[in-house]
Amino acid sequence: MHAERMTREDREAYGLVRERFERGDLGGARAPLEALARRYPRYADLHYMIGILHEREHELDAAADSLERALELNPSYAEAALALISVCEQLGRHERSREIGARLQPAVASEGLDATTRGKLANLHAALGDAYREVGDLREAVEAYRKALDRCPGYHDIRQRLAVALREAGLPARAIAELQRVLRANPDYLDAQVQLGVTYYTLGRAVEARAEWSAALERDPSREDARMYLRLLGAAAADPDELDG
């Protein structure tokens, strides 16, 4: 059974509500989306967006129901699958999360996909990594970031997020390697340089931390984070116990 075709008026309404959704206008999107979903219950995209809105309102059970419906209607809906994995992890439904992930992998394999699709999938995996990191599951966060980078190795912002997750997981040497890789590819990526300094600092390598923060501040004097860390380093030098804390 195929989804019923929308009327011209409802297509226009859908276009407007989709625009609101993409702007993050939650209050303006939810009611019309739900009205459209009642009229067109077999449109997976409507259930996906409703699920995302529920998730953002922390209505996790309702979010899971809507996302499950989106996947039921379109089993290849990668965005819905990744969103549902995140919601299931937040709900503690780890077995369901793993089941969806196992089904998702063949469907989103990058081989043969165009660059736009690979980029979209990379960002979806990175968003999933962010969700795992927010709930403290650093192992899954690292895995999600690595999957994103498998698709788009040149996404330096995702590699930086991977490095931070590695550092938080107690793997600072790997974090340093990832940040150095970013800076070799793009020496002007100052966020990575600041984070490299932070990682050195956590290892007690104050000289190297100072060098990274000073270099970042020299390139961009408006980097208040680098300035703050240098002040912290100065305070630590005055009080050696501070560096150990």
Secondary structure, DSSP 8 states (H G I E B T S, - for coil): -------HHHHHHHHHHHHHHHHT-HHHHHHHHHHHHHH-TT-HHHHHHHHHHHHHTT-HHHHHHHHHHHHHH-TT-HHHHHHHHHHHHHHT-HHHHHHHHHHHHHHT--TT--HHHHHHHHHHHHHHHHHHHHTT-HHHHHHHHHHHHHH-TT-HHHHHHHHHHHHHTT-HHHHHHHHHHHHHH-TT-HHHHHHHHHHHHHTT-HHHHHHHHHHHHHH-TT-HHHHHHHHHHHHHHHSHHHHH-
